[in-house]
Amino acid sequence: MPSARVLIDGPSELVFDYAYPQDLPVLPGCRVRVPLRNRAASGTVLSIGSDQDLGFALRELNALIDPEPLITSQLLELAQWIAHYYGSSLESVIRSLLPEAVRNEENSAKTRKSVFLLKPPSNDEISAIQRRAPRQADILQALSHEENGRLFLTDLPQGSSATVKTLVKLGWVTIEDEEVRREPDADSQEELIESQPLTLNAEQQLAWQATCEAIDSPDKPLLLLGVTGSGKTEVYLQAARYALDQGKSVLILVPEISLTPQTVRHFKSRFAACKEQIAVLHSHLSQGERFDEWHRIRRGQARIVIGARSAIFAPLLNLGFIVVDEEHENSYKQDTSPRYHARDIAVLRAKKESCAILLGSATPSLESFHNARQGKYQLLRLPHRADGQSMPIVRVVDMRLEQQKQKNTNTIFSDKLRQAMEQRLERGEQSILFLNRRGFARSLQCHSCGHVIQCPHCSFALTYHRTDERLMCHVCGYQAIVPRKCPSCQDPGIALQGYGTQKVEEVLTKLLPKARFARIDADIMRKKNTLRDTLLAFKAKKIDILIGTQMIAKGLHFPNVTLVGILNADIGLHIPDFRASERTFQLLTQVAGRAGRGELEGEVFVQTCTPHAPCIQYARRHDFDGFSEQELEFRREFHFPPYERCSVLTVRSTHERRAEFTLQTLHRRLAETPPPHMQISDPLPSPLIKSHGQFRFQITLRHPNARALTRHVQEVLKKTSLPEDVIATFDMDALSFS
């Protein structure tokens, strides 16, 4: 009797062999129900074995949950690779491949009762029925007027159920359960207008041709370096059309859920004739919506999938083209196990499934750009804006001088930015203000003793939110009432320090009382579709000034925006992270690119206290090549990525000394027999030493070979018995060091 190796659902990572009858169609990727001790459990088949004599009897599978495999052989192979490379459990990877909405057997397709007309009645028959049963005649006429002779039972007049049952007995109609799709954007009031392909300029034409050649004959990944407004989206759309015409499917990855609606609109407008073939996947979908979209993709009903990070595991049939838009974004990196990077997994999936992949960005990650320089990727460039407009003028404002001039250390707006906003308001043009900090004030501090009110669970100052009249922790979500006096010295002179998007909104209300404002940040976008509705209102020019965090930094196209103000531009520059300069350059370039995307010239004001920082000066000149040259030289000199792989081993516990001692033990064992050329840092407190009530200590490891690094760390972790309340996590290719 053949056997199947089954991964049992649950956190314990149990894998057992089970026998199954020869006639049962068990394949790798199938979902099965198996006996586990004295209960039934569900699991996923990893592989099929032979019916060789093992010397003992295997227990038999109970049943197949699904008649067909839910995970393809390519995705199953990809899952194994992720588990080994990132040092994560295979169970956690399988959970990423099969979302909860699909694994949960309680979820099912939504159905509605439909009334189908079996035979169209003649006028004489309708007249005869009308005399003796008017309601029957009305229903038959209504069905006759429908193109497919079908209406939902709920769409018929109230009280029609009995009449329909009579018509069923008479043989006129039949009632069937019809599957109904739960559409993610079904409540959208926006009317989509079909768009036609635009004429590509010479640079776009070259990029499109190279992409089509890759779709026909995949070779190496393509990196599209195009300045903001250069028409990268049009290249995506026309290349996607080419892939569809070849009978292949398309996967579009976007870094933020906030960018998904706009991308969906682009594709539904362009592919209006087949918009039912477009599916959306992201974490903001309901369980029902996710279930329906996932199964539409698996059945081949959806040939275009648009989604955030987790969409990389979409079970597309005959995948031919993958786009990773804004490929440099950190949000493609998963921050919980399995800690995969969706961009890197996309490149690997493209290789395994022999399809083309296009990575697009105005500011590519230095890892991808280095791969292009080394010849691993093919570099395509769009150095000019598609409409022929020049890049916006970027003016750097030294806020130290502004503070002296205005005699106010809490100055938010420079005189130049304020005047520029007034001018745009008079001309009917729109502005965007960017500040990567939500809330009203950064902290609450006592002027007398210097005490700063911190979160009791994290080593992080509480942020004041005026709309809720609460102090909030942006790490764990803890909330507290605003004290009237200092908790430490009882001095009533406790005051707010710094500012966030709420404070900017309040100051603007006084500064420009006639302007119409809207704010976009995590606080105000909690309700479903709020972000979409706000952006649509801004596009319709119902809002003059849009204030927001990084949610508005990229991918948005508003032709009437001619002014962008970047407040506190160096907010992320002075942190203990070797990527701080790169991220600042990327963010400034992306935000600046929102200006001047129409016929009017754009202007950008960058307010900073470190105006001479290289990343700010390179961003001012839109000089990616100059910045990358300098930054890569720094990385090479100090053995940082992309020249070596970098990972972080973090130990956390509610007991500070226990966490520290455990990490010191792991550090000693890691340093005993490390692979050649491995660099191991000293065990140190994490920059955010306390989070969610746990103390955190970490080691940074670097090595040219990622597999050797992961293998060494995993071997040490397996041999080390950790205390019950101590958790160790390993992050390969780490992007966060806090």
CORZIZI-V206689 format. One record per helix or strand of 3 or more residues. SS is the DSSP state (hx for helix, st for strand). FROM is the first residue (numbers start at 1). LEN is the number of residues. Records with the same first field share a line. If there is no record, write none. Layout:
# CORZIZI-V206689
SS=FROM-LEN + FROM-LEN
This chain:
# CORZIZI-V206689
st=3-6 + 15-5 + 31-6 + 39-11 + 60-5 + 110-8 + 150-3 + 173-8 + 222-5 + 249-5 + 278-4 + 304-4 + 319-7 + 356-6 + 378-5 + 393-6 + 430-5 + 443-4 + 463-3 + 470-3 + 479-3 + 494-4 + 517-4 + 545-4 + 561-6 + 603-6 + 645-9 + 684-8 + 694-10 + 726-7
hx=73-14 + 90-8 + 100-4 + 123-10 + 134-12 + 153-3 + 161-10 + 202-15 + 232-14 + 257-14 + 272-6 + 287-12 + 309-5 + 330-3 + 342-11 + 366-8 + 399-8 + 415-13 + 501-11 + 530-10 + 550-3 + 580-13 + 614-7 + 624-14 + 656-15 + 706-14
